[in-house]
Amino acid sequence: MKNFIKISVLISIFWAGFSCNKLEDFLDKAPGVDVTEDNIFTSRQNAESYVSTLYQYGMVSIFPNRDAAVISSPTGASSSLAGTLSGATDESENEANFPFAQQWNSGSIIPGNIIGNEDSKYHGRWKAIRNANILLERIDEVPDADDTYKTQVKGEAQFIRALNNFETLKRYGGFPIVDKRFVTVEEAKISRASLEECVNFILKDCDDAVANLPASYPPTQRGRATKLAALALKSRTLLYAASPLFNTGTPFISMANAADNKLICYGNADNNRWKLAADAAQAVLDAAPEAGVALIDVPANRDPAVATVTQGNYRVAWERRDNAEIIIADKTYPSSSRFGFPWYHLYPVPMGSFWVSNTATLNFVRKYEKKADGLPQTWEPAGGDDLVAKYNELDPRFKQTVGYNGARFNAEHPIIETFAGGKHEKNCFGGAWVLKHIPEGLANGGSVVPSIALYRLNEFYLNYAEAINEFQGPTPEAYAAVNTIRTRSGMPDLPPGLSKDEFRIRVRNERDIELAFEDHRFWDIRRWLIAEEEGVMKGAIQGVKITKLTATTFRYVPYVIETRSFNKQMYLHPFDLNEVLKGNLVQNPGWE
Amino acid sequence: MGKRNTFCLNLLVSIMRISLIQFSLAVTFSSIALAYDTKGQDVLNQRITLDLRDQSVKLVFEEIETLVNVSFMYSSSRIASTKKISIVAQKEPLGTVLNKMLSPLQLTYQISGRHIVIKRAKQPASGSVNKDDRSSSELELSPRELIPENLAPITVPVNGEIVDDKGEPVLGATVQVNGTDIGTVTDQDGKFSLEVPDLNVVLVVSYIGFERQEIALNGREFIKMTLAVDTKSLEDVVIVGYGIQKKITNTGAQASMAGKLLVESPAANISNSLVGRLPGLFASQASGEPGNDQSTLRIRGVGTFNGSQEPLVLVDGIQVDNYNNLDPNEIENITILKDASSTAVYGIRGANGVLLITTKRGKVGPAKVSYTFNQASNTFTDLRAQMNSFDYANSFNQALQNDAYISGANYTPRYSQTDLAKYKSGEDPIFFPSVNWYDVMLKKTSAQQQHNLSVNGGTDKVRYAISTGYFNQEGLFNNTNLSPGYDANIRFKRFNFRSNLNFNISKRFKAALDVSSQNEFRTGNALNTQTVIDNIARANPTVSPGIVDGKLIQLSTAGGNPLGSLYQAGYQREFRNFLNGSFRLDYDLEDFVKGLSTHAIVSYQNFNSQRFLNSKPTSTVINYIPLRNTDGSVAFLPQTDDAAYSFSETIGKNRRVTAEFALDYKRKIGKNHNVSALLLYNQLKSIDPNYTFLVPNGYQSYVGRATYDFQGRYLAEINIAYNGTENFAPGNRFGLFPAYSLGWVASEESFFPKNDFLTLLKFRGSYGEVGNDQIGSGFLTSNNRFLYRPTAWTFTGGSRFGEVGSSYNVLAGSREGRGSNADLTWERAVKTNLGVEMTFWKKNITLNVDLFEETRDNILANPQTVSSIFGVAIPPQNLGKMQNRGYEFDFTLNNKIGALNYQIKANYSFARNEILFQDEVNRAYPYQFRTGNRFGQYFGLLSDGFFNTWDEVNDASRPVYGWQNNKIQPGDIRYKDVNGDGKINFDDEVPIGFSQVPEKTFGLSVVLQFKGFSASVLFQGVDNVSVNYTRRYTQAFYDANPASAVEYLINSWTPERYAAGLPIVFPRFSLGTNGGAPNNYQSSDFFTVDASYVRLKNAELGYTFSGSRLKKVGFSSIRVFVNGNNLVTWSSLFPGVDPESPPTATNFEPYPLVRTINTGINVNF
């Protein structure tokens, strides 16, 4: 007992020694949280920073890997995609086989690899939409912001939400409509809405954005969404919605459960949808002057002798930053050399880059009409010795788009050599490089800001012509729209008296030429349901092998670069396998 | 701990930091002086004061023992110790007192060290006993009142000498006539003399730390005997968390090994020497790079799928991060703690098991100096062979042809017939080379040296163990001196110092001061070795002629010569210093409460590192490109200019302070009850600039333990920890971790038949809860740390607005952070263990068997079923649940045949885990679920041979293949349509093989000793393990470059080989990462294969010289030995793959493991 008391005393001392102060005092504190969501909405300046991030997350560009480094997915995964979508169309062939486009060309796309092979922004889009929803929910709380600003931000959020939903729509059809910020995990268990509901949701956002957004901004704010940008998005949405892929009673392949077909098409064909599309395109053209947007068209520069920065309306329109034709551009990135994003996806390795670029196929070059008469060029299957002459006869836009043998690439490579044994021949499968998007400024190690247009005005002339022709045939307005585009690049008008079908072929060809390599073709061949046609995405893709005969004459021989595959289910993307397994998404047909 | 305490602690730490080294050096030298052996005469000169009246002789002896540190030895049957005497002394020398006391009793004494042996005097005591005068200890009959009358009157003197296995005299060994109480102890020369009844008796010699030995005199009057070190002596006690316990009454599951086994392996890293030695320990070595070749250790396999799987490691009770760089010579013992009972005291950090390292401490005795030198040679265990240029080019063309079928392109050979002919003839070694890059870039052998000098000894007051070590290892990179003043080879040097001092300040008060440091130097090229090895593996034989005229040649501006990678990143020198000091005070509170003691420890660890990088803008070596002159000669054009080096420095600084205070109670109550209790407070704070938010990491622990045993038969123990860390929200920080265990020593029961066969039978079981607060790999440095804070927004990023060239600027952005989890907590492991311990055949055989089960929940994991439409990262939750079960046994046999002593040890461990819950997405087929499988289970398709003919390919009934658009051709792998849906795709993936962590591991060691010879071998192996080959292991020309082709891939499917009936092991050739044949490189059982192996891990052969001739020249013993590591391997892996470091998803081309052949000498003074 004596010992017991002694031990008790000792133990008491023991505890007292270490417990006299608060138990946890020894352990350090985690740093506090300086910025919470509430702080963001306490000042206009902080709110503005969140709007800036809205653009960073929410703007889209023609580069599939854009923002892969900036926006990791909610699960932390990110991917880095090489090349552009162009290589997965008849426009071009990648100079190497590692870019993801080859997976499309060889038919190796599966639900398990879609994120890594095209849609690396799938997860990022939901992040952008959450950003937009939070802004819409709380922007009114900002004490030092006036109503004009609040209205504008709402419009911007609506535009970005619509833009991202449209990006999902064109890939997958109907999607889960997320119109609020999720708080609990349960709330996020929602299913795909029908295609029609999704289109309407996007249109509603566009209309709201048109109402809320200003016509233009001061130059320091250039790059923010305008009324015209929202109209442009609406036009493109309606054009896609009216196209055969969606505007039909029966989808290209039925869903496993036919009742789900409305997720991927309207469930009926309604020609009036083309009227809506035409009207929306017309609205863009009508609203352009107010926004200070107009076609680049200096008559003297319609057919430049040499394609340089200063000459050629067409080239100026794609090359010069912030030119008048741009409705809105992705301005997320800083200036970069050809070794940085995005130029290393575009600049050919033999020209001194290090990653991957595209070579123009013969399938694409064939689309160029002769500038003299507007008739197709003849390319002999057996080839010929008159390559230089053939090139010289083509549409002036050819020189401003394709880096062909003998052309000027830039100051560093004044003469392109793609003939056998030439300096730039290595991996030039098509026989010509793609020049479009590569600004002169990248020569000799220069740096250029990659603010590449999301919408340019030229598209809407063609949107209008296509839609109105589908609705009521080749009206004079349809002719006028296409000819406006042709004229500014030195091409003769379309011949009069074309039938609706003939006009369709011409306007589609015009679109291929005018909007080449700008992330249109991949989607156009899907919405038109022509991807499986021979020479589009199925069958032989040709290039030319060029032999130097004399200093000025070259022989061309067409050959098959690759035989491609297009499986019908590729008209729509498969949802990522892992997302489908989470249970709220019904997989698209053919991908189950 | 309060502010005052913290202040004291800080002060103490500051003092320690300033003067740790100076102080330790001073103490070291002074204690060496102190420790000079105390002469027996000094003992006798100590003055004592006594006043004992009418007490028994025995009690007087005991009283003197408490006054002077001596022990009396006498035979109570021959000396009437119960006789009452009276003695009074006032500050008289002990010698005088003894004479005064013993003379009347006709007794005398002999002193040896601190032992005083009482003997009967030959003649009536003269009062002048001289310890060196042996004749005076001759025995004569004594007065009747002291000696039983019936004792045999005649005895025979026997003399002898006892030495240890190194020839050193053994001081204080007990020599006893078997079956009697007649005995003595050896003197400081190891000599003894003894009166025995006759010359046919058997003498029993015993001493702590040595094996007990019996020797029959067989008529001899002089014997010399060598005592063998008792490797089992450590097993008599076991090291447990915060203490030691008697093995027999311990109820936890642990395993230990003696430090001297570490020295048998010429490996620099301790972890690499543990492989195969300890039941329950799984080790795998990922790399053989000097200084970076440590093994990953897993105790009882893997218990969590997301949290840290690393065991907690403590050296002498202090948590360390850097145990691998200890000098193996410093280590006394390594123990792993496995079950809840043994790890509960570590509470929140105990779930993954604990590794305890104990370093050597001084032993009483004269200074023993030991010097060891090792000289070793390293070679790679195995290297890959690559195709030569001709085979390469041929196969490449074949690949192009195969792929053309897929892409539909026209087949154009890359290598013309002319090229092929040139590769075959080797006529143009510059432009058509055929280089074996492994030969060019890797040496055959590299050197390794190790020195260790240690001094061990002490007196009653001070004991010391001081060790200094040096280790030097060269890497195996070749051609590393192409750039002047720059040695690209990896070199690793390490200097170790340790001084462990023990002070007996008074009988009750003890102190220990341990100071150690490790200094490491690494030099060499700055690119990580994995990348260099990958570049070697990638380089094809045609890419460059290598080095010509001392110049590094590239055939194209794109490079390709892998030698360039040794120079591209520059040259680095890295210095790392670890300085550890630990001060411990022990005070015996026996006077206050019997059985109570207390101790306090303060420890300070400091880590500094400095890395200097010298680099040049491009490469530090000039590249040349060859150009063919018109006359056919070759000129080399430099591609780069030489440039000046730039310099940069990276500095690292970490420190950690540990403080501990404990009350320890141990008592035998009555005859039958043994109780012990421990109450301990421990705190630890680590400061590391890499910790998230720069917040130090702290732990606070209150630990309690109570043990009870009844007659050593029924055992019970409770361990409890209450500890906390700042990693969780205030209020959630502290957790209670209790564990309970019971034991029953059945062989102690009276009903247990006494027999020689089964001499010990013990059952034990434990159940308890432990935790793991490192919930995620790299938890302290990850953004998972402080996950409980509310969602933080950050101002970062943003888009750009404005017009290019005038107003284009970033508008600063802000982002919503990941959601928070306020309820965050530690992983909780509930562990059960059942064990049986048996010894057979007079302790010659021991067998221990343990069964265990662990269920871990609260594993931090990301919910996997939340759709990404949520739009922001969901915070990880404590949602996972996992189970780990298994068993292990170890077996030891010690025996001898004549003079041949042998020992066989075997251990076997099995651990299988299963993920019980992880919020997995809903798979289409039940067999696809990862949940319910082991952690890291491989999944893949089931292969079914090859398509060999077009008929097979074109068979309409074959399934549709999901890759390369169903374009199958002969030479492609055929897969099984598991779900029978007519399609081969990911849905057909099933669990294949195991995981990369083995489920079974075993070790078998055999030790032989014959006179001076000793030999040992260690075999080690694993099973239930798989490797997933990818990249270049499976595919020639993997990479767009195109890259190399492994030689064994020549056995790929080609029409010619198929037609000729040659063996075909691999699918058809193809090119590229994705392009050519995705079908063949899907995850499948074709390339996910058995990675089990058995290897002769270690072997040693040695001879010890000892004896008087050596002694005359000043040595007590010399041992020479040869040993080796990773000597022979049996496995079914691809050639060039070491089964211990197969490719993994994160390290696909590891720096290969090395085989070390070592010769060494150990000299003892």
Contacts between the chains, C-beta under 8 A, distances in Angstrom:
chain1	res1	chain2	res2	distance
A	3	B	593	5.0
A	3	B	594	7.1
A	6	B	592	6.3
A	6	B	593	4.7
A	6	B	596	8.0
A	7	B	593	6.0
A	7	B	596	7.1
A	7	B	665	7.1
A	10	B	589	7.9
A	10	B	593	7.6
A	10	B	596	7.5
A	10	B	663	6.0
A	11	B	663	7.1
A	11	B	679	6.3
A	14	B	661	7.4
A	14	B	663	6.1
A	14	B	679	6.2
A	14	B	681	7.2
A	17	B	5	7.3
A	17	B	661	7.5
A	17	B	681	7.9
A	18	B	1	5.7
A	18	B	5	7.7
A	18	B	661	7.7
A	18	B	681	5.1
A	18	B	702	7.8
A	20	B	2	5.1
A	21	B	1	7.2
A	21	B	2	3.9
A	21	B	3	6.8
A	23	B	700	7.4
A	23	B	724	7.5
A	23	B	734	7.1
A	24	B	700	7.9
A	24	B	724	6.8
A	24	B	730	6.2
A	24	B	733	6.1
A	24	B	734	7.8
A	25	B	1	7.5
A	25	B	2	7.5
A	26	B	1	5.4
A	26	B	6	7.7
A	26	B	683	5.8
A	26	B	685	7.6
A	26	B	698	5.9
A	26	B	700	5.2
A	27	B	698	4.8
A	27	B	700	6.4
A	27	B	724	6.4
A	27	B	725	6.6
A	27	B	726	3.9
A	27	B	733	6.5
A	28	B	695	4.9
A	28	B	696	5.4
A	28	B	698	6.0
A	28	B	726	5.0
A	29	B	695	7.4
A	29	B	726	7.1
A	30	B	693	6.7
A	30	B	695	6.2
A	30	B	726	6.9
A	30	B	785	7.9
A	30	B	786	3.9
A	30	B	788	7.5
A	30	B	789	5.7
A	31	B	693	4.8
A	31	B	695	6.8
A	31	B	786	7.6
A	31	B	789	7.9
A	32	B	789	7.7
A	33	B	789	5.3
A	33	B	790	5.2
A	33	B	791	7.6
A	33	B	792	4.5
A	34	B	792	7.5
A	35	B	792	6.5
A	35	B	793	4.2
A	35	B	794	6.7
A	35	B	795	6.9
A	35	B	814	7.3
A	36	B	790	6.2
A	36	B	791	6.8
A	36	B	792	7.3
A	36	B	793	6.1
A	37	B	791	7.1
A	37	B	793	6.2
A	37	B	816	6.8
A	39	B	793	6.8
A	40	B	793	6.0
A	40	B	814	5.9
A	46	B	814	6.6
A	48	B	811	6.9
A	49	B	795	6.1
A	49	B	798	6.6
A	49	B	811	7.3
A	49	B	812	5.1
A	49	B	813	5.4
A	49	B	814	4.0
A	50	B	813	7.4
A	50	B	814	5.1
A	51	B	811	7.9
A	52	B	797	7.8
A	52	B	798	3.9
A	52	B	799	5.0
A	52	B	801	8.0
A	52	B	810	7.8
A	52	B	811	4.0
A	52	B	812	6.4
A	52	B	813	4.3
A	52	B	814	7.7
A	53	B	797	6.1
A	53	B	798	6.1
A	53	B	799	7.3
A	53	B	813	3.8
A	53	B	814	5.9
A	53	B	815	5.7
A	54	B	799	7.9
A	55	B	799	3.6
A	55	B	801	7.9
A	56	B	797	5.5
A	56	B	798	5.9
A	56	B	799	4.3
A	56	B	813	5.7
A	59	B	799	6.9
A	70	B	797	6.5
A	73	B	868	6.4
A	74	B	868	5.2
A	74	B	870	6.4
A	74	B	871	6.9
A	74	B	872	6.2
A	74	B	873	4.7
A	74	B	874	7.1
A	75	B	862	6.7
A	75	B	868	6.9
A	75	B	873	7.3
A	76	B	862	7.9
A	76	B	873	7.0
A	96	B	1040	5.5
A	97	B	1040	6.9
A	97	B	1071	7.7
A	97	B	1072	5.2
A	97	B	1074	7.0
A	97	B	1075	3.9
A	98	B	1040	5.5
A	98	B	1072	6.9
A	98	B	1073	5.6
A	98	B	1074	6.4
A	98	B	1075	7.5
A	102	B	1074	6.7
A	102	B	1075	6.3
A	103	B	1074	6.5
A	105	B	407	7.9
A	106	B	406	6.3
A	106	B	407	6.7
A	106	B	964	5.7
A	106	B	965	5.8
A	106	B	967	7.9
A	106	B	1075	7.7
A	107	B	964	7.3
A	107	B	965	2.9
A	107	B	966	7.7
A	108	B	963	5.5
A	108	B	964	5.9
A	108	B	965	6.6
A	108	B	1074	7.5
A	108	B	1078	5.8
A	110	B	962	5.9
A	110	B	963	8.0
A	110	B	985	6.5
A	110	B	986	7.1
A	112	B	986	5.3
A	122	B	868	7.2
A	123	B	868	4.7
A	126	B	868	5.4
A	126	B	869	4.9
A	126	B	870	7.1
A	126	B	871	4.4
A	127	B	871	5.2
A	127	B	872	6.7
A	129	B	871	6.1
A	130	B	816	7.6
A	130	B	870	7.7
A	130	B	871	2.9
A	130	B	872	5.8
A	131	B	816	7.6
A	131	B	871	7.8
A	133	B	871	7.8
A	134	B	816	7.3
A	176	B	867	7.6
A	176	B	869	5.3
A	178	B	869	5.5
A	178	B	871	7.1
A	181	B	871	7.6
A	182	B	869	7.8
A	182	B	870	5.3
A	182	B	871	6.7
A	185	B	863	7.1
A	185	B	866	5.2
A	185	B	870	7.0
A	185	B	874	6.8
A	188	B	866	6.4
A	188	B	867	5.3
A	188	B	869	5.6
A	188	B	870	4.4
A	189	B	867	7.1
A	190	B	869	7.4
A	219	B	802	6.6
A	219	B	803	4.9
A	219	B	806	6.8
A	219	B	807	5.6
A	220	B	801	6.8
A	220	B	802	4.9
A	220	B	803	7.7
A	220	B	807	4.3
A	220	B	809	7.7
A	221	B	801	5.4
A	221	B	802	7.1
A	222	B	801	6.1
A	222	B	802	5.7
A	222	B	803	5.2
A	222	B	807	7.7
A	223	B	799	7.2
A	223	B	800	6.8
A	223	B	801	4.2
A	223	B	802	7.0
A	224	B	801	6.1
A	321	B	803	7.5
A	321	B	804	3.8
A	321	B	805	7.3
A	322	B	803	4.8
A	322	B	804	5.6
A	331	B	799	6.4
A	331	B	800	4.6
A	331	B	801	6.3
A	331	B	802	7.9
A	331	B	808	7.3
A	332	B	799	5.3
A	332	B	800	6.3
A	333	B	800	7.3
A	334	B	800	7.1
A	334	B	810	7.9
A	449	B	804	4.9
A	449	B	808	6.5
A	451	B	800	7.8
A	451	B	804	6.2
A	451	B	808	7.9
A	540	B	408	7.1
A	559	B	410	6.2
A	560	B	408	6.5
A	560	B	409	6.4
A	560	B	410	6.1
A	561	B	409	5.9
A	562	B	407	4.7
A	562	B	408	5.4
A	562	B	409	5.1
A	563	B	407	6.8
A	563	B	408	2.1
A	563	B	409	7.4
A	564	B	408	7.2
A	565	B	965	4.3
A	567	B	965	7.2
A	577	B	986	7.1
A	578	B	921	6.1
A	579	B	867	6.4
A	579	B	868	6.0
A	581	B	921	3.6
A	581	B	922	5.5
A	581	B	923	6.3
A	581	B	924	7.5
A	582	B	864	7.7
A	582	B	865	5.1
A	582	B	866	7.1
A	582	B	867	5.0
A	582	B	921	5.3
A	582	B	922	7.4
A	583	B	865	7.1
A	583	B	921	7.7
A	583	B	922	5.7
A	584	B	867	5.2
A	584	B	869	7.6
A	585	B	867	7.6
